[in-house]
């Protein structure tokens, strides 16, 4: 029997202010929450800065019963659970890092059929465990299963950039609890992925609300910087970063002079993404030697070291301005003041690039997203996919995504914002206002490409010599 749902007397704006300490909803958040409280199945595709988690957290506070949140991201679970507990909202997580006593406490809470937990974060693997399913059935029989929330929903589709087979099993929820609404959320879903997710989860077309927000982040300045293997682009980045510090110092100086007050120079917070652990350590070390507070972050470090680095970076502690990380970093981390995101090499997919770059400027202020690109990196990326072809379930999708990213890098005639939006299915997007390298200086962009990239004939010769075929994947996050 379905839960009784009525939000006519609920003041969701009051709940937003009282529990979540937010003055107002972001555009469309309120619409999503109203439909969720009305018991609709919901698909939400929105950019990283949208605030997707509020769309299931606030209804969970208002609704009777428990909301099960399914996510593949352990760091996101920990971060969100801690924030909810700090807001005096009963929340917990069951994953591979959960201590045994806490796991047993949460499972026993479910076994009562009347859990006090309002939001329980779990992995898709946990959802397949028979003892967990049995407890959920008990909760459902008592009409206390309020909602299923699937975060990073693109992982369900084999056409997504991060397909995970364990997500396919989430169809179990609709088959066993057809009256319980499901909300799916993602920042990176093409039209094909969206349709696949809706079909796989068995979302009801008659009871479904789809919200797709623009992927256009107007405050982000997208730029591609061309390089070749013979060059060390560290010097180019350092020059750019010192320029950012200099301009920030000049601005603070002018304000201090005008207002006659002393102001501290704010940290210039940023992320550098690289595929290799050794690059994380080396780049962070070089930055520190040049007076920039930088720390590495990758799976080869101790858990306590990673945890401390993350927390001190989020807190803007001195010496923790820049994180040099593999793609293991940043998923679900809520820090609004990231002023730049740098990709040291070509990422593995278009979706991955968009999601990682989108961690900049979540506060709506101007921020930079720079990618260093070479044709040598391009061929290495293609070879990585070819090497793992037998193990990649969505090989065709992965290859198409990478090809689209290469085209994005090589194109010097189209607005970067337009290319991103078009990839995700948006056609009518106006040119940006000087928020990409093309509109900043089109002639300089073309010149940089001609001078910075090795020509295709040379790259073809190197390819024939086997230079890019034997790839050292040791220390490459996601491959080792």
Secondary structure in CASP SS format (residue, H / E / C, confidence):
PFRMAT SS
TARGET T0000
AUTHOR 0000-0000-0000
METHOD secondary structure of the structure
MODEL  1
X C 1.00
X C 1.00
X C 1.00
X C 1.00
X C 1.00
X C 1.00
X C 1.00
X C 1.00
X C 1.00
X C 1.00
X C 1.00
X H 1.00
X H 1.00
X H 1.00
X H 1.00
X H 1.00
X H 1.00
X H 1.00
X H 1.00
X H 1.00
X C 1.00
X C 1.00
X C 1.00
X C 1.00
X C 1.00
X C 1.00
X C 1.00
X C 1.00
X H 1.00
X H 1.00
X H 1.00
X H 1.00
X H 1.00
X H 1.00
X H 1.00
X H 1.00
X H 1.00
X C 1.00
X C 1.00
X C 1.00
X E 1.00
X E 1.00
X E 1.00
X E 1.00
X E 1.00
X C 1.00
X C 1.00
X H 1.00
X H 1.00
X H 1.00
X C 1.00
X C 1.00
X C 1.00
X H 1.00
X H 1.00
X H 1.00
X H 1.00
X H 1.00
X H 1.00
X H 1.00
X H 1.00
X H 1.00
X C 1.00
X C 1.00
X C 1.00
X E 1.00
X E 1.00
X E 1.00
X E 1.00
X E 1.00
X C 1.00
X C 1.00
X C 1.00
X H 1.00
X H 1.00
X H 1.00
X H 1.00
X H 1.00
X H 1.00
X H 1.00
X H 1.00
X H 1.00
X H 1.00
X H 1.00
X H 1.00
X H 1.00
X C 1.00
X C 1.00
X C 1.00
X C 1.00
X E 1.00
X E 1.00
X E 1.00
X E 1.00
X C 1.00
X C 1.00
X C 1.00
X C 1.00
X C 1.00
X H 1.00
X H 1.00
X H 1.00
X H 1.00
X H 1.00
X H 1.00
X H 1.00
X H 1.00
X H 1.00
X H 1.00
X H 1.00
X H 1.00
X C 1.00
X C 1.00
X C 1.00
X C 1.00
X C 1.00
X C 1.00
X C 1.00
X E 1.00
X E 1.00
X E 1.00
X E 1.00
X C 1.00
X H 1.00
X H 1.00
X H 1.00
X H 1.00
X C 1.00
X C 1.00
X H 1.00
X H 1.00
X H 1.00
X H 1.00
X H 1.00
X H 1.00
X H 1.00
X H 1.00
X H 1.00
X H 1.00
X H 1.00
X H 1.00
X C 1.00
X C 1.00
X C 1.00
X E 1.00
X E 1.00
X E 1.00
X E 1.00
X E 1.00
X E 1.00
X E 1.00
X C 1.00
X H 1.00
X H 1.00
X H 1.00
X H 1.00
X C 1.00
X C 1.00
X C 1.00
X C 1.00
X C 1.00
X C 1.00
X C 1.00
X C 1.00
X H 1.00
X H 1.00
X H 1.00
X H 1.00
X H 1.00
X H 1.00
X H 1.00
X H 1.00
X H 1.00
X H 1.00
X H 1.00
X H 1.00
X C 1.00
X C 1.00
X C 1.00
X C 1.00
X E 1.00
X E 1.00
X E 1.00
X E 1.00
X E 1.00
X E 1.00
X C 1.00
X C 1.00
X C 1.00
X C 1.00
X H 1.00
X H 1.00
X H 1.00
X H 1.00
X H 1.00
X H 1.00
X H 1.00
X H 1.00
X H 1.00
X H 1.00
X H 1.00
X C 1.00
X C 1.00
X C 1.00
X H 1.00
X H 1.00
X H 1.00
X E 1.00
X E 1.00
X E 1.00
X E 1.00
X E 1.00
X C 1.00
X C 1.00
X C 1.00
X C 1.00
X C 1.00
X C 1.00
X C 1.00
X E 1.00
X E 1.00
X E 1.00
X E 1.00
X E 1.00
X E 1.00
X E 1.00
X C 1.00
X C 1.00
X C 1.00
X C 1.00
X C 1.00
X C 1.00
X C 1.00
X H 1.00
X H 1.00
X H 1.00
X H 1.00
X H 1.00
X H 1.00
X H 1.00
X H 1.00
X H 1.00
X H 1.00
X H 1.00
X H 1.00
X H 1.00
X H 1.00
X H 1.00
X H 1.00
X H 1.00
X H 1.00
X H 1.00
X H 1.00
X H 1.00
X H 1.00
X H 1.00
X H 1.00
X H 1.00
X H 1.00
X C 1.00
X C 1.00
X C 1.00
X C 1.00
X C 1.00
X C 1.00
X C 1.00
X C 1.00
X C 1.00
X C 1.00
X E 1.00
X E 1.00
X E 1.00
X E 1.00
X C 1.00
X C 1.00
X E 1.00
X H 1.00
X H 1.00
X H 1.00
X H 1.00
X H 1.00
X H 1.00
X H 1.00
X H 1.00
X H 1.00
X H 1.00
X H 1.00
X H 1.00
X H 1.00
X C 1.00
X C 1.00
X C 1.00
X C 1.00
X E 1.00
X E 1.00
X E 1.00
X E 1.00
X C 1.00
X C 1.00
X C 1.00
X C 1.00
X C 1.00
X H 1.00
X H 1.00
X H 1.00
X H 1.00
X H 1.00
X H 1.00
X H 1.00
X H 1.00
X H 1.00
X H 1.00
X H 1.00
X H 1.00
X C 1.00
X C 1.00
X C 1.00
X C 1.00
X C 1.00
X C 1.00
X C 1.00
X E 1.00
X E 1.00
X E 1.00
X E 1.00
X C 1.00
X C 1.00
X C 1.00
X C 1.00
X C 1.00
X C 1.00
X C 1.00
X C 1.00
X C 1.00
X C 1.00
X C 1.00
X C 1.00
X C 1.00
X C 1.00
X E 1.00
X E 1.00
X E 1.00
X E 1.00
X C 1.00
X C 1.00
X C 1.00
X C 1.00
X C 1.00
X C 1.00
X H 1.00
X H 1.00
X H 1.00
X H 1.00
X H 1.00
X H 1.00
X H 1.00
X H 1.00
X C 1.00
X C 1.00
X C 1.00
X C 1.00
X C 1.00
X C 1.00
X C 1.00
X C 1.00
X C 1.00
X E 1.00
X E 1.00
X E 1.00
X E 1.00
X E 1.00
X E 1.00
X E 1.00
X C 1.00
X H 1.00
X H 1.00
X H 1.00
X H 1.00
X H 1.00
X H 1.00
X H 1.00
X H 1.00
X H 1.00
X H 1.00
X H 1.00
X H 1.00
X H 1.00
X C 1.00
X H 1.00
X H 1.00
X H 1.00
X C 1.00
X C 1.00
X C 1.00
X H 1.00
X H 1.00
X H 1.00
X H 1.00
X H 1.00
X H 1.00
X H 1.00
X H 1.00
X H 1.00
X H 1.00
X H 1.00
X H 1.00
X H 1.00
X H 1.00
X H 1.00
X H 1.00
X C 1.00
X C 1.00
X C 1.00
X C 1.00
X C 1.00
X H 1.00
X H 1.00
X H 1.00
X H 1.00
X H 1.00
X H 1.00
X H 1.00
X H 1.00
X C 1.00
X C 1.00
X C 1.00
X C 1.00
X C 1.00
X C 1.00
X C 1.00
X C 1.00
X C 1.00
X C 1.00
X C 1.00
X C 1.00
X E 1.00
X H 1.00
X H 1.00
X H 1.00
X H 1.00
X C 1.00
X H 1.00
X H 1.00
X H 1.00
X H 1.00
X H 1.00
X H 1.00
X H 1.00
X H 1.00
X H 1.00
X H 1.00
X H 1.00
X C 1.00
X C 1.00
X C 1.00
X H 1.00
X H 1.00
X H 1.00
X H 1.00
X H 1.00
X H 1.00
X H 1.00
X H 1.00
X H 1.00
X C 1.00
X C 1.00
X C 1.00
X C 1.00
X C 1.00
X C 1.00
X C 1.00
X C 1.00
X C 1.00
X C 1.00
X C 1.00
X E 1.00
X C 1.00
X C 1.00
X C 1.00
X C 1.00
END
